[in-house]
Amino acid sequence: MTPLEIQFELKKRGITQRQIARELGVSEMVVSKVVNQQLVSDRVMRGVAEALGYDHRAVFPKYYLMPGKRKTSKVAV
């Protein structure tokens, strides 16, 4: 979902980012940044998705459905 779609769904359900923040014990700014995809927090993403009644992978597919990039380091011997 896009940030606008998430915001629309929250508004449609009468849920504020402040309510989600209080439930999760984080600031409203953290929830806002996660919704706007400026910050990554698994716990907050799952909280937002739960508030919407969706699976977290459907709300934030960019972070859950894309294969992760792993860094590897090679040590010269």
N, CA, C and O atoms as a Tripos MOL2 file, in Angstrom:
@<TRIPOS>MOLECULE
protein
  308   307    77     0     0
PROTEIN
NO_CHARGES

@<TRIPOS>ATOM
      1 N           0.8400   -1.1770    0.0000 N.3       1 MET1
      2 CA          0.0000    0.0000    0.0000 C.3       1 MET1
      3 C           0.8900    1.2470    0.0000 C.2       1 MET1
      4 O           1.9950    1.2390    0.5420 O.2       1 MET1
      5 N           0.4010    2.2760   -0.5970 N.am      2 THR2
      6 CA          1.1210    3.5480   -0.5760 C.3       2 THR2
      7 C           0.8150    4.2720    0.7360 C.2       2 THR2
      8 O          -0.1630    3.9450    1.4080 O.2       2 THR2
      9 N           1.6370    5.2430    1.0990 N.am      3 PRO3
     10 CA          1.3360    6.0140    2.3050 C.3       3 PRO3
     11 C          -0.0660    6.6370    2.2840 C.2       3 PRO3
     12 O          -0.7560    6.6450    3.3030 O.2       3 PRO3
     13 N          -0.4790    7.1490    1.1430 N.am      4 LEU4
     14 CA         -1.8270    7.7370    1.0440 C.3       4 LEU4
     15 C          -2.9150    6.6990    1.2650 C.2       4 LEU4
     16 O          -3.9270    6.9860    1.9040 O.2       4 LEU4
     17 N          -2.7170    5.4960    0.7420 N.am      5 GLU5
     18 CA         -3.6990    4.4270    0.9390 C.3       5 GLU5
     19 C          -3.7800    4.0340    2.4160 C.2       5 GLU5
     20 O          -4.8680    3.7990    2.9410 O.2       5 GLU5
     21 N          -2.6330    3.9650    3.0760 N.am      6 ILE6
     22 CA         -2.6130    3.6300    4.5020 C.3       6 ILE6
     23 C          -3.3490    4.7130    5.2910 C.2       6 ILE6
     24 O          -4.1810    4.4070    6.1450 O.2       6 ILE6
     25 N          -3.0420    5.9670    5.0060 N.am      7 GLN7
     26 CA         -3.6940    7.0730    5.7040 C.3       7 GLN7
     27 C          -5.2010    7.0680    5.4660 C.2       7 GLN7
     28 O          -5.9800    7.3190    6.3850 O.2       7 GLN7
     29 N          -5.6060    6.7830    4.2390 N.am      8 PHE8
     30 CA         -7.0260    6.7250    3.9050 C.3       8 PHE8
     31 C          -7.7190    5.6220    4.6950 C.2       8 PHE8
     32 O          -8.7940    5.8300    5.2570 O.2       8 PHE8
     33 N          -7.0970    4.4490    4.7340 N.am      9 GLU9
     34 CA         -7.6790    3.3190    5.4530 C.3       9 GLU9
     35 C          -7.7790    3.6010    6.9520 C.2       9 GLU9
     36 O          -8.7670    3.2330    7.5860 O.2       9 GLU9
     37 N          -6.7690    4.2470    7.5170 N.am     10 LEU10
     38 CA         -6.8220    4.6130    8.9360 C.3      10 LEU10
     39 C          -7.9770    5.5760    9.1890 C.2      10 LEU10
     40 O          -8.7510    5.4000   10.1290 O.2      10 LEU10
     41 N          -8.0810    6.5910    8.3420 N.am     11 LYS11
     42 CA         -9.1440    7.5970    8.4990 C.3      11 LYS11
     43 C         -10.5220    6.9480    8.3540 C.2      11 LYS11
     44 O         -11.4450    7.2540    9.1100 O.2      11 LYS11
     45 N         -10.6470    6.0610    7.3880 N.am     12 LYS12
     46 CA        -11.9130    5.3770    7.1400 C.3      12 LYS12
     47 C         -12.3550    4.5680    8.3650 C.2      12 LYS12
     48 O         -13.5490    4.4320    8.6330 O.2      12 LYS12
     49 N         -11.3930    4.0430    9.0890 N.am     13 ARG13
     50 CA        -11.6890    3.2370   10.2700 C.3      13 ARG13
     51 C         -11.7240    4.0650   11.5650 C.2      13 ARG13
     52 O         -12.0000    3.5380   12.6430 O.2      13 ARG13
     53 N         -11.4420    5.3570   11.4410 N.am     14 GLY14
     54 CA        -11.4640    6.2200   12.6140 C.3      14 GLY14
     55 C         -10.2970    5.9820   13.5590 C.2      14 GLY14
     56 O         -10.4100    6.1950   14.7660 O.2      14 GLY14
     57 N          -9.1800    5.5390   13.0050 N.am     15 ILE15
     58 CA         -7.9810    5.2510   13.8000 C.3      15 ILE15
     59 C          -6.9510    6.3340   13.5260 C.2      15 ILE15
     60 O          -6.6880    6.6730   12.3720 O.2      15 ILE15
     61 N          -6.3740    6.8700   14.5800 N.am     16 THR16
     62 CA         -5.3410    7.8890   14.3990 C.3      16 THR16
     63 C          -3.9600    7.2800   14.6130 C.2      16 THR16
     64 O          -3.8050    6.2520   15.2720 O.2      16 THR16
     65 N          -2.9820    7.9350   14.0460 N.am     17 GLN17
     66 CA         -1.6000    7.4950   14.2480 C.3      17 GLN17
     67 C          -1.2230    7.6540   15.7170 C.2      17 GLN17
     68 O          -0.4010    6.8970   16.2350 O.2      17 GLN17
     69 N          -1.8110    8.6180   16.3770 N.am     18 ARG18
     70 CA         -1.5700    8.8300   17.8120 C.3      18 ARG18
     71 C          -2.0210    7.6130   18.6190 C.2      18 ARG18
     72 O          -1.3260    7.1860   19.5420 O.2      18 ARG18
     73 N          -3.1830    7.0550   18.2750 N.am     19 GLN19
     74 CA         -3.6810    5.8670   18.9720 C.3      19 GLN19
     75 C          -2.7200    4.6910   18.7940 C.2      19 GLN19
     76 O          -2.4100    3.9770   19.7470 O.2      19 GLN19
     77 N          -2.2600    4.5040   17.5730 N.am     20 ILE20
     78 CA         -1.3200    3.4100   17.3020 C.3      20 ILE20
     79 C          -0.0340    3.6350   18.0780 C.2      20 ILE20
     80 O           0.5200    2.7020   18.6590 O.2      20 ILE20
     81 N           0.4350    4.8660   18.0880 N.am     21 ALA21
     82 CA          1.6670    5.1950   18.8050 C.3      21 ALA21
     83 C           1.5310    4.8820   20.2920 C.2      21 ALA21
     84 O           2.4380    4.3050   20.8920 O.2      21 ALA21
     85 N           0.4140    5.2570   20.8780 N.am     22 ARG22
     86 CA          0.1900    4.9930   22.3080 C.3      22 ARG22
     87 C           0.1760    3.5040   22.6030 C.2      22 ARG22
     88 O           0.7630    3.0500   23.5850 O.2      22 ARG22
     89 N          -0.5030    2.7430   21.7420 N.am     23 GLU23
     90 CA         -0.5720    1.2880   21.9300 C.3      23 GLU23
     91 C           0.8070    0.6440   21.8530 C.2      23 GLU23
     92 O           1.1020   -0.3090   22.5740 O.2      23 GLU23
     93 N           1.6450    1.1750   20.9720 N.am     24 LEU24
     94 CA          2.9730    0.5850   20.7620 C.3      24 LEU24
     95 C           4.0360    1.1870   21.6680 C.2      24 LEU24
     96 O           5.1480    0.6660   21.7540 O.2      24 LEU24
     97 N           3.7040    2.2720   22.3380 N.am     25 GLY25
     98 CA          4.6640    2.9150   23.2200 C.3      25 GLY25
     99 C           5.7740    3.6450   22.4810 C.2      25 GLY25
    100 O           6.9210    3.6820   22.9260 O.2      25 GLY25
    101 N           5.4070    4.2280   21.3400 N.am     26 VAL26
    102 CA          6.3600    5.0130   20.5520 C.3      26 VAL26
    103 C           5.7510    6.3880   20.3090 C.2      26 VAL26
    104 O           4.5870    6.6270   20.6320 O.2      26 VAL26
    105 N           6.5370    7.2810   19.7440 N.am     27 SER27
    106 CA          6.0010    8.6120   19.4570 C.3      27 SER27
    107 C           5.1540    8.5780   18.1880 C.2      27 SER27
    108 O           5.2890    7.7000   17.3360 O.2      27 SER27
    109 N           4.2890    9.5600   18.1050 N.am     28 GLU28
    110 CA          3.4470    9.6990   16.9130 C.3      28 GLU28
    111 C           4.3130    9.9250   15.6720 C.2      28 GLU28
    112 O           3.9650    9.4890   14.5750 O.2      28 GLU28
    113 N           5.4460   10.6110   15.8590 N.am     29 MET29
    114 CA          6.3660   10.8760   14.7500 C.3      29 MET29
    115 C           6.9310    9.5680   14.1810 C.2      29 MET29
    116 O           7.1030    9.4440   12.9680 O.2      29 MET29
    117 N           7.2160    8.6110   15.0360 N.am     30 VAL30
    118 CA          7.7350    7.3190   14.5690 C.3      30 VAL30
    119 C           6.6890    6.6340   13.6950 C.2      30 VAL30
    120 O           7.0130    6.1260   12.6220 O.2      30 VAL30
    121 N           5.4480    6.6170   14.1470 N.am     31 VAL31
    122 CA          4.3760    5.9930   13.3600 C.3      31 VAL31
    123 C           4.2270    6.7170   12.0230 C.2      31 VAL31
    124 O           4.0870    6.0760   10.9820 O.2      31 VAL31
    125 N           4.2570    8.0310   12.0480 N.am     32 SER32
    126 CA          4.1410    8.8090   10.8200 C.3      32 SER32
    127 C           5.2650    8.4850    9.8480 C.2      32 SER32
    128 O           5.0260    8.3110    8.6530 O.2      32 SER32
    129 N           6.4840    8.4040   10.3530 N.am     33 LYS33
    130 CA          7.6240    8.1090    9.4730 C.3      33 LYS33
    131 C           7.5390    6.7030    8.8940 C.2      33 LYS33
    132 O           7.9330    6.4790    7.7490 O.2      33 LYS33
    133 N           7.0290    5.7560    9.6720 N.am     34 VAL34
    134 CA          6.8680    4.3910    9.1570 C.3      34 VAL34
    135 C           5.7840    4.3740    8.0770 C.2      34 VAL34
    136 O           5.9760    3.7770    7.0170 O.2      34 VAL34
    137 N           4.6650    5.0150    8.3370 N.am     35 VAL35
    138 CA          3.5750    5.0660    7.3560 C.3      35 VAL35
    139 C           4.0500    5.7140    6.0580 C.2      35 VAL35
    140 O           3.6720    5.2840    4.9690 O.2      35 VAL35
    141 N           4.8750    6.7460    6.1780 N.am     36 ASN36
    142 CA          5.3870    7.4570    5.0040 C.3      36 ASN36
    143 C           6.6590    6.8430    4.4300 C.2      36 ASN36
    144 O           7.3050    7.4160    3.5540 O.2      36 ASN36
    145 N           7.0000    5.6710    4.9430 N.am     37 GLN37
    146 CA          8.1410    4.8740    4.4540 C.3      37 GLN37
    147 C           9.4590    5.6250    4.5300 C.2      37 GLN37
    148 O          10.3090    5.4960    3.6480 O.2      37 GLN37
    149 N           9.6270    6.4140    5.5930 N.am     38 GLN38
    150 CA         10.8760    7.1170    5.8510 C.3      38 GLN38
    151 C          11.6790    6.4210    6.9360 C.2      38 GLN38
    152 O          12.8450    6.7450    7.1600 O.2      38 GLN38
    153 N          11.0490    5.4570    7.6120 N.am     39 LEU39
    154 CA         11.6640    4.7400    8.7060 C.3      39 LEU39
    155 C          11.1660    3.3060    8.6600 C.2      39 LEU39
    156 O          10.0040    3.0570    8.3390 O.2      39 LEU39
    157 N          12.0370    2.3730    8.9770 N.am     40 VAL40
    158 CA         11.6600    0.9590    8.9770 C.3      40 VAL40
    159 C          11.6410    0.4540   10.4140 C.2      40 VAL40
    160 O          12.6450    0.5350   11.1230 O.2      40 VAL40
    161 N          10.5050   -0.0610   10.8340 N.am     41 SER41
    162 CA         10.3570   -0.6600   12.1550 C.3      41 SER41
    163 C           9.3620   -1.8030   12.0330 C.2      41 SER41
    164 O           8.1760   -1.5800   11.7880 O.2      41 SER41
    165 N           9.8450   -3.0190   12.2020 N.am     42 ASP42
    166 CA          8.9830   -4.1870   12.0750 C.3      42 ASP42
    167 C           7.8100   -4.1000   13.0450 C.2      42 ASP42
    168 O           6.6670   -4.3610   12.6700 O.2      42 ASP42
    169 N           8.0930   -3.7370   14.2810 N.am     43 ARG43
    170 CA          7.0480   -3.6740   15.3050 C.3      43 ARG43
    171 C           5.9740   -2.6550   14.9410 C.2      43 ARG43
    172 O           4.7850   -2.9310   15.0980 O.2      43 ARG43
    173 N           6.3700   -1.4950   14.4620 N.am     44 VAL44
    174 CA          5.3990   -0.4570   14.1070 C.3      44 VAL44
    175 C           4.6460   -0.8510   12.8350 C.2      44 VAL44
    176 O           3.4390   -0.6320   12.7420 O.2      44 VAL44
    177 N           5.3420   -1.4240   11.8640 N.am     45 MET45
    178 CA          4.6550   -1.8560   10.6350 C.3      45 MET45
    179 C           3.5880   -2.8980   10.9560 C.2      45 MET45
    180 O           2.4780   -2.8530   10.4270 O.2      45 MET45
    181 N           3.9380   -3.8220   11.8160 N.am     46 ARG46
    182 CA          2.9580   -4.8450   12.2070 C.3      46 ARG46
    183 C           1.8000   -4.2230   12.9810 C.2      46 ARG46
    184 O           0.6540   -4.6430   12.8210 O.2      46 ARG46
    185 N           2.0840   -3.2270   13.8180 N.am     47 GLY47
    186 CA          1.0320   -2.5410   14.5720 C.3      47 GLY47
    187 C           0.0710   -1.7860   13.6730 C.2      47 GLY47
    188 O          -1.1420   -1.8200   13.8800 O.2      47 GLY47
    189 N           0.6100   -1.1090   12.6820 N.am     48 VAL48
    190 CA         -0.2280   -0.3720   11.7200 C.3      48 VAL48
    191 C          -1.1010   -1.3620   10.9440 C.2      48 VAL48
    192 O          -2.3030   -1.1480   10.7840 O.2      48 VAL48
    193 N          -0.4940   -2.4280   10.4730 N.am     49 ALA49
    194 CA         -1.2340   -3.4280    9.7040 C.3      49 ALA49
    195 C          -2.3370   -4.0660   10.5520 C.2      49 ALA49
    196 O          -3.4510   -4.2820   10.0770 O.2      49 ALA49
    197 N          -2.0140   -4.3640   11.8060 N.am     50 GLU50
    198 CA         -3.0050   -4.9550   12.7010 C.3      50 GLU50
    199 C          -4.1700   -3.9900   12.9270 C.2      50 GLU50
    200 O          -5.3280   -4.4090   12.9440 O.2      50 GLU50
    201 N          -3.8710   -2.7120   13.1000 N.am     51 ALA51
    202 CA         -4.9210   -1.7000   13.2910 C.3      51 ALA51
    203 C          -5.8380   -1.6340   12.0760 C.2      51 ALA51
    204 O          -7.0330   -1.3690   12.2050 O.2      51 ALA51
    205 N          -5.2720   -1.8760   10.8980 N.am     52 LEU52
    206 CA         -6.0610   -1.8440    9.6580 C.3      52 LEU52
    207 C          -6.7880   -3.1580    9.3980 C.2      52 LEU52
    208 O          -7.7010   -3.2170    8.5740 O.2      52 LEU52
    209 N          -6.3790   -4.2110   10.1040 N.am     53 GLY53
    210 CA         -6.9830   -5.5160    9.8730 C.3      53 GLY53
    211 C          -6.4050   -6.2300    8.6670 C.2      53 GLY53
    212 O          -7.0460   -7.1060    8.0870 O.2      53 GLY53
    213 N          -5.1940   -5.8540    8.2930 N.am     54 TYR54
    214 CA         -4.5040   -6.4660    7.1550 C.3      54 TYR54
    215 C          -3.2520   -7.2020    7.6290 C.2      54 TYR54
    216 O          -2.7520   -6.9740    8.7300 O.2      54 TYR54
    217 N          -2.7760   -8.0630    6.7900 N.am     55 ASP55
    218 CA         -1.4910   -8.7080    7.0280 C.3      55 ASP55
    219 C          -0.3890   -7.6810    6.7640 C.2      55 ASP55
    220 O          -0.4820   -6.8880    5.8270 O.2      55 ASP55
    221 N           0.6360   -7.7000    7.5820 N.am     56 HIS56
    222 CA          1.7150   -6.7140    7.4350 C.3      56 HIS56
    223 C           2.3970   -6.7890    6.0720 C.2      56 HIS56
    224 O           2.9190   -5.7880    5.5820 O.2      56 HIS56
    225 N           2.3950   -7.9680    5.4600 N.am     57 ARG57
    226 CA          3.0120   -8.1100    4.1300 C.3      57 ARG57
    227 C           2.1910   -7.4150    3.0500 C.2      57 ARG57
    228 O           2.7340   -7.0040    2.0240 O.2      57 ARG57
    229 N           0.8900   -7.2830    3.2750 N.am     58 ALA58
    230 CA          0.0320   -6.5940    2.3070 C.3      58 ALA58
    231 C           0.1660   -5.0760    2.4320 C.2      58 ALA58
    232 O           0.0690   -4.3600    1.4360 O.2      58 ALA58
    233 N           0.3880   -4.5910    3.6450 N.am     59 VAL59
    234 CA          0.4830   -3.1540    3.8710 C.3      59 VAL59
    235 C           1.8660   -2.6330    3.4980 C.2      59 VAL59
    236 O           1.9940   -1.5440    2.9380 O.2      59 VAL59
    237 N           2.8980   -3.4070    3.8060 N.am     60 PHE60
    238 CA          4.2760   -2.9870    3.5450 C.3      60 PHE60
    239 C           5.0140   -4.0460    2.7130 C.2      60 PHE60
    240 O           6.0180   -4.5940    3.1690 O.2      60 PHE60
    241 N           4.5310   -4.3370    1.5050 N.am     61 PRO61
    242 CA          5.1390   -5.4140    0.7060 C.3      61 PRO61
    243 C           6.5960   -5.1570    0.3480 C.2      61 PRO61
    244 O           7.3720   -6.0980    0.1840 O.2      61 PRO61
    245 N           6.9640   -3.9010    0.2290 N.am     62 LYS62
    246 CA          8.3330   -3.5350   -0.1360 C.3      62 LYS62
    247 C           9.3380   -4.1210    0.8530 C.2      62 LYS62
    248 O          10.4620   -4.4540    0.4780 O.2      62 LYS62
    249 N           8.9330   -4.2430    2.1030 N.am     63 TYR63
    250 CA          9.8480   -4.7000    3.1430 C.3      63 TYR63
    251 C           9.7230   -6.1750    3.4720 C.2      63 TYR63
    252 O          10.6390   -6.7600    4.0500 O.2      63 TYR63
    253 N           8.5910   -6.7910    3.1090 N.am     64 TYR64
    254 CA          8.3860   -8.1790    3.4920 C.3      64 TYR64
    255 C           8.3830   -9.1590    2.3220 C.2      64 TYR64
    256 O           8.6540  -10.3440    2.5140 O.2      64 TYR64
    257 N           8.0860   -8.6890    1.1300 N.am     65 LEU65
    258 CA          7.9850   -9.6080    0.0040 C.3      65 LEU65
    259 C           9.1920   -9.5680   -0.9270 C.2      65 LEU65
    260 O           9.3630  -10.4510   -1.7680 O.2      65 LEU65
    261 N          10.0200   -8.5530   -0.7790 N.am     66 MET66
    262 CA         11.2060   -8.4460   -1.6240 C.3      66 MET66
    263 C          12.3470   -9.2170   -0.9590 C.2      66 MET66
    264 O          12.5060   -9.1550    0.2600 O.2      66 MET66
    265 N          13.1350   -9.9370   -1.7430 N.am     67 PRO67
    266 CA         14.2660  -10.6370   -1.1330 C.3      67 PRO67
    267 C          15.2600   -9.6440   -0.5430 C.2      67 PRO67
    268 O          15.5770   -8.6240   -1.1550 O.2      67 PRO67
    269 N          15.7340   -9.9500    0.6250 N.am     68 GLY68
    270 CA         16.6680   -9.0580    1.2980 C.3      68 GLY68
    271 C          18.0530   -9.1090    0.6860 C.2      68 GLY68
    272 O          18.4740  -10.1340    0.1480 O.2      68 GLY68
    273 N          18.7450   -8.0090    0.7730 N.am     69 LYS69
    274 CA         20.1180   -7.9570    0.3060 C.3      69 LYS69
    275 C          21.0190   -8.1980    1.5050 C.2      69 LYS69
    276 O          20.8860   -7.5400    2.5360 O.2      69 LYS69
    277 N          21.9010   -9.1090    1.3680 N.am     70 ARG70
    278 CA         22.7940   -9.4200    2.4720 C.3      70 ARG70
    279 C          24.1950   -9.0040    2.1290 C.2      70 ARG70
    280 O          24.6940   -9.2450    1.0290 O.2      70 ARG70
    281 N          24.8120   -8.3790    3.0890 N.am     71 LYS71
    282 CA         26.1890   -7.9690    2.8850 C.3      71 LYS71
    283 C          27.1020   -9.1050    3.3290 C.2      71 LYS71
    284 O          26.8800   -9.7550    4.3500 O.2      71 LYS71
    285 N          28.1070   -9.3100    2.5430 N.am     72 THR72
    286 CA         29.1170  -10.2980    2.9340 C.3      72 THR72
    287 C          30.4600   -9.6170    2.8790 C.2      72 THR72
    288 O          30.7090   -8.7440    2.0480 O.2      72 THR72
    289 N          31.2910  -10.0230    3.7540 N.am     73 SER73
    290 CA         32.6350   -9.4540    3.7320 C.3      73 SER73
    291 C          33.6150  -10.5850    3.5110 C.2      73 SER73
    292 O          33.4450  -11.6950    4.0170 O.2      73 SER73
    293 N          34.6190  -10.2830    2.7630 N.am     74 LYS74
    294 CA         35.6590  -11.2730    2.4920 C.3      74 LYS74
    295 C          36.9270  -10.8140    3.1530 C.2      74 LYS74
    296 O          37.3510   -9.6670    3.0140 O.2      74 LYS74
    297 N          37.5000  -11.6970    3.8480 N.am     75 VAL75
    298 CA         38.7420  -11.3780    4.5480 C.3      75 VAL75
    299 C          39.8910  -11.9590    3.7360 C.2      75 VAL75
    300 O          39.9050  -13.1470    3.4150 O.2      75 VAL75
    301 N          40.8320  -11.1220    3.4180 N.am     76 ALA76
    302 CA         42.0120  -11.5920    2.6740 C.3      76 ALA76
    303 C          42.9260  -12.2930    3.6600 C.2      76 ALA76
    304 O          43.2270  -11.7780    4.7360 O.2      76 ALA76
    305 N          43.3540  -13.4650    3.2700 N.am     77 VAL77
    306 CA         44.2330  -14.2480    4.1470 C.3      77 VAL77
    307 C          45.6580  -14.1660    3.6800 C.2      77 VAL77
    308 O          46.5440  -14.7610    4.2930 O.2      77 VAL77
@<TRIPOS>BOND
     1     1     2 1
     2     2     3 1
     3     3     4 2
     4     3     5 am
     5     5     6 1
     6     6     7 1
     7     7     8 2
     8     7     9 am
     9     9    10 1
    10    10    11 1
    11    11    12 2
    12    11    13 am
    13    13    14 1
    14    14    15 1
    15    15    16 2
    16    15    17 am
    17    17    18 1
    18    18    19 1
    19    19    20 2
    20    19    21 am
    21    21    22 1
    22    22    23 1
    23    23    24 2
    24    23    25 am
    25    25    26 1
    26    26    27 1
    27    27    28 2
    28    27    29 am
    29    29    30 1
    30    30    31 1
    31    31    32 2
    32    31    33 am
    33    33    34 1
    34    34    35 1
    35    35    36 2
    36    35    37 am
    37    37    38 1
    38    38    39 1
    39    39    40 2
    40    39    41 am
    41    41    42 1
    42    42    43 1
    43    43    44 2
    44    43    45 am
    45    45    46 1
    46    46    47 1
    47    47    48 2
    48    47    49 am
    49    49    50 1
    50    50    51 1
    51    51    52 2
    52    51    53 am
    53    53    54 1
    54    54    55 1
    55    55    56 2
    56    55    57 am
    57    57    58 1
    58    58    59 1
    59    59    60 2
    60    59    61 am
    61    61    62 1
    62    62    63 1
    63    63    64 2
    64    63    65 am
    65    65    66 1
    66    66    67 1
    67    67    68 2
    68    67    69 am
    69    69    70 1
    70    70    71 1
    71    71    72 2
    72    71    73 am
    73    73    74 1
    74    74    75 1
    75    75    76 2
    76    75    77 am
    77    77    78 1
    78    78    79 1
    79    79    80 2
    80    79    81 am
    81    81    82 1
    82    82    83 1
    83    83    84 2
    84    83    85 am
    85    85    86 1
    86    86    87 1
    87    87    88 2
    88    87    89 am
    89    89    90 1
    90    90    91 1
    91    91    92 2
    92    91    93 am
    93    93    94 1
    94    94    95 1
    95    95    96 2
    96    95    97 am
    97    97    98 1
    98    98    99 1
    99    99   100 2
   100    99   101 am
   101   101   102 1
   102   102   103 1
   103   103   104 2
   104   103   105 am
   105   105   106 1
   106   106   107 1
   107   107   108 2
   108   107   109 am
   109   109   110 1
   110   110   111 1
   111   111   112 2
   112   111   113 am
   113   113   114 1
   114   114   115 1
   115   115   116 2
   116   115   117 am
   117   117   118 1
   118   118   119 1
   119   119   120 2
   120   119   121 am
   121   121   122 1
   122   122   123 1
   123   123   124 2
   124   123   125 am
   125   125   126 1
   126   126   127 1
   127   127   128 2
   128   127   129 am
   129   129   130 1
   130   130   131 1
   131   131   132 2
   132   131   133 am
   133   133   134 1
   134   134   135 1
   135   135   136 2
   136   135   137 am
   137   137   138 1
   138   138   139 1
   139   139   140 2
   140   139   141 am
   141   141   142 1
   142   142   143 1
   143   143   144 2
   144   143   145 am
   145   145   146 1
   146   146   147 1
   147   147   148 2
   148   147   149 am
   149   149   150 1
   150   150   151 1
   151   151   152 2
   152   151   153 am
   153   153   154 1
   154   154   155 1
   155   155   156 2
   156   155   157 am
   157   157   158 1
   158   158   159 1
   159   159   160 2
   160   159   161 am
   161   161   162 1
   162   162   163 1
   163   163   164 2
   164   163   165 am
   165   165   166 1
   166   166   167 1
   167   167   168 2
   168   167   169 am
   169   169   170 1
   170   170   171 1
   171   171   172 2
   172   171   173 am
   173   173   174 1
   174   174   175 1
   175   175   176 2
   176   175   177 am
   177   177   178 1
   178   178   179 1
   179   179   180 2
   180   179   181 am
   181   181   182 1
   182   182   183 1
   183   183   184 2
   184   183   185 am
   185   185   186 1
   186   186   187 1
   187   187   188 2
   188   187   189 am
   189   189   190 1
   190   190   191 1
   191   191   192 2
   192   191   193 am
   193   193   194 1
   194   194   195 1
   195   195   196 2
   196   195   197 am
   197   197   198 1
   198   198   199 1
   199   199   200 2
   200   199   201 am
   201   201   202 1
   202   202   203 1
   203   203   204 2
   204   203   205 am
   205   205   206 1
   206   206   207 1
   207   207   208 2
   208   207   209 am
   209   209   210 1
   210   210   211 1
   211   211   212 2
   212   211   213 am
   213   213   214 1
   214   214   215 1
   215   215   216 2
   216   215   217 am
   217   217   218 1
   218   218   219 1
   219   219   220 2
   220   219   221 am
   221   221   222 1
   222   222   223 1
   223   223   224 2
   224   223   225 am
   225   225   226 1
   226   226   227 1
   227   227   228 2
   228   227   229 am
   229   229   230 1
   230   230   231 1
   231   231   232 2
   232   231   233 am
   233   233   234 1
   234   234   235 1
   235   235   236 2
   236   235   237 am
   237   237   238 1
   238   238   239 1
   239   239   240 2
   240   239   241 am
   241   241   242 1
   242   242   243 1
   243   243   244 2
   244   243   245 am
   245   245   246 1
   246   246   247 1
   247   247   248 2
   248   247   249 am
   249   249   250 1
   250   250   251 1
   251   251   252 2
   252   251   253 am
   253   253   254 1
   254   254   255 1
   255   255   256 2
   256   255   257 am
   257   257   258 1
   258   258   259 1
   259   259   260 2
   260   259   261 am
   261   261   262 1
   262   262   263 1
   263   263   264 2
   264   263   265 am
   265   265   266 1
   266   266   267 1
   267   267   268 2
   268   267   269 am
   269   269   270 1
   270   270   271 1
   271   271   272 2
   272   271   273 am
   273   273   274 1
   274   274   275 1
   275   275   276 2
   276   275   277 am
   277   277   278 1
   278   278   279 1
   279   279   280 2
   280   279   281 am
   281   281   282 1
   282   282   283 1
   283   283   284 2
   284   283   285 am
   285   285   286 1
   286   286   287 1
   287   287   288 2
   288   287   289 am
   289   289   290 1
   290   290   291 1
   291   291   292 2
   292   291   293 am
   293   293   294 1
   294   294   295 1
   295   295   296 2
   296   295   297 am
   297   297   298 1
   298   298   299 1
   299   299   300 2
   300   299   301 am
   301   301   302 1
   302   302   303 1
   303   303   304 2
   304   303   305 am
   305   305   306 1
   306   306   307 1
   307   307   308 2
@<TRIPOS>SUBSTRUCTURE
     1 MET1         2 RESIDUE 1 A MET
     2 THR2         6 RESIDUE 1 A THR
     3 PRO3        10 RESIDUE 1 A PRO
     4 LEU4        14 RESIDUE 1 A LEU
     5 GLU5        18 RESIDUE 1 A GLU
     6 ILE6        22 RESIDUE 1 A ILE
     7 GLN7        26 RESIDUE 1 A GLN
     8 PHE8        30 RESIDUE 1 A PHE
     9 GLU9        34 RESIDUE 1 A GLU
    10 LEU10       38 RESIDUE 1 A LEU
    11 LYS11       42 RESIDUE 1 A LYS
    12 LYS12       46 RESIDUE 1 A LYS
    13 ARG13       50 RESIDUE 1 A ARG
    14 GLY14       54 RESIDUE 1 A GLY
    15 ILE15       58 RESIDUE 1 A ILE
    16 THR16       62 RESIDUE 1 A THR
    17 GLN17       66 RESIDUE 1 A GLN
    18 ARG18       70 RESIDUE 1 A ARG
    19 GLN19       74 RESIDUE 1 A GLN
    20 ILE20       78 RESIDUE 1 A ILE
    21 ALA21       82 RESIDUE 1 A ALA
    22 ARG22       86 RESIDUE 1 A ARG
    23 GLU23       90 RESIDUE 1 A GLU
    24 LEU24       94 RESIDUE 1 A LEU
    25 GLY25       98 RESIDUE 1 A GLY
    26 VAL26      102 RESIDUE 1 A VAL
    27 SER27      106 RESIDUE 1 A SER
    28 GLU28      110 RESIDUE 1 A GLU
    29 MET29      114 RESIDUE 1 A MET
    30 VAL30      118 RESIDUE 1 A VAL
    31 VAL31      122 RESIDUE 1 A VAL
    32 SER32      126 RESIDUE 1 A SER
    33 LYS33      130 RESIDUE 1 A LYS
    34 VAL34      134 RESIDUE 1 A VAL
    35 VAL35      138 RESIDUE 1 A VAL
    36 ASN36      142 RESIDUE 1 A ASN
    37 GLN37      146 RESIDUE 1 A GLN
    38 GLN38      150 RESIDUE 1 A GLN
    39 LEU39      154 RESIDUE 1 A LEU
    40 VAL40      158 RESIDUE 1 A VAL
    41 SER41      162 RESIDUE 1 A SER
    42 ASP42      166 RESIDUE 1 A ASP
    43 ARG43      170 RESIDUE 1 A ARG
    44 VAL44      174 RESIDUE 1 A VAL
    45 MET45      178 RESIDUE 1 A MET
    46 ARG46      182 RESIDUE 1 A ARG
    47 GLY47      186 RESIDUE 1 A GLY
    48 VAL48      190 RESIDUE 1 A VAL
    49 ALA49      194 RESIDUE 1 A ALA
    50 GLU50      198 RESIDUE 1 A GLU
    51 ALA51      202 RESIDUE 1 A ALA
    52 LEU52      206 RESIDUE 1 A LEU
    53 GLY53      210 RESIDUE 1 A GLY
    54 TYR54      214 RESIDUE 1 A TYR
    55 ASP55      218 RESIDUE 1 A ASP
    56 HIS56      222 RESIDUE 1 A HIS
    57 ARG57      226 RESIDUE 1 A ARG
    58 ALA58      230 RESIDUE 1 A ALA
    59 VAL59      234 RESIDUE 1 A VAL
    60 PHE60      238 RESIDUE 1 A PHE
    61 PRO61      242 RESIDUE 1 A PRO
    62 LYS62      246 RESIDUE 1 A LYS
    63 TYR63      250 RESIDUE 1 A TYR
    64 TYR64      254 RESIDUE 1 A TYR
    65 LEU65      258 RESIDUE 1 A LEU
    66 MET66      262 RESIDUE 1 A MET
    67 PRO67      266 RESIDUE 1 A PRO
    68 GLY68      270 RESIDUE 1 A GLY
    69 LYS69      274 RESIDUE 1 A LYS
    70 ARG70      278 RESIDUE 1 A ARG
    71 LYS71      282 RESIDUE 1 A LYS
    72 THR72      286 RESIDUE 1 A THR
    73 SER73      290 RESIDUE 1 A SER
    74 LYS74      294 RESIDUE 1 A LYS
    75 VAL75      298 RESIDUE 1 A VAL
    76 ALA76      302 RESIDUE 1 A ALA
    77 VAL77      306 RESIDUE 1 A VAL
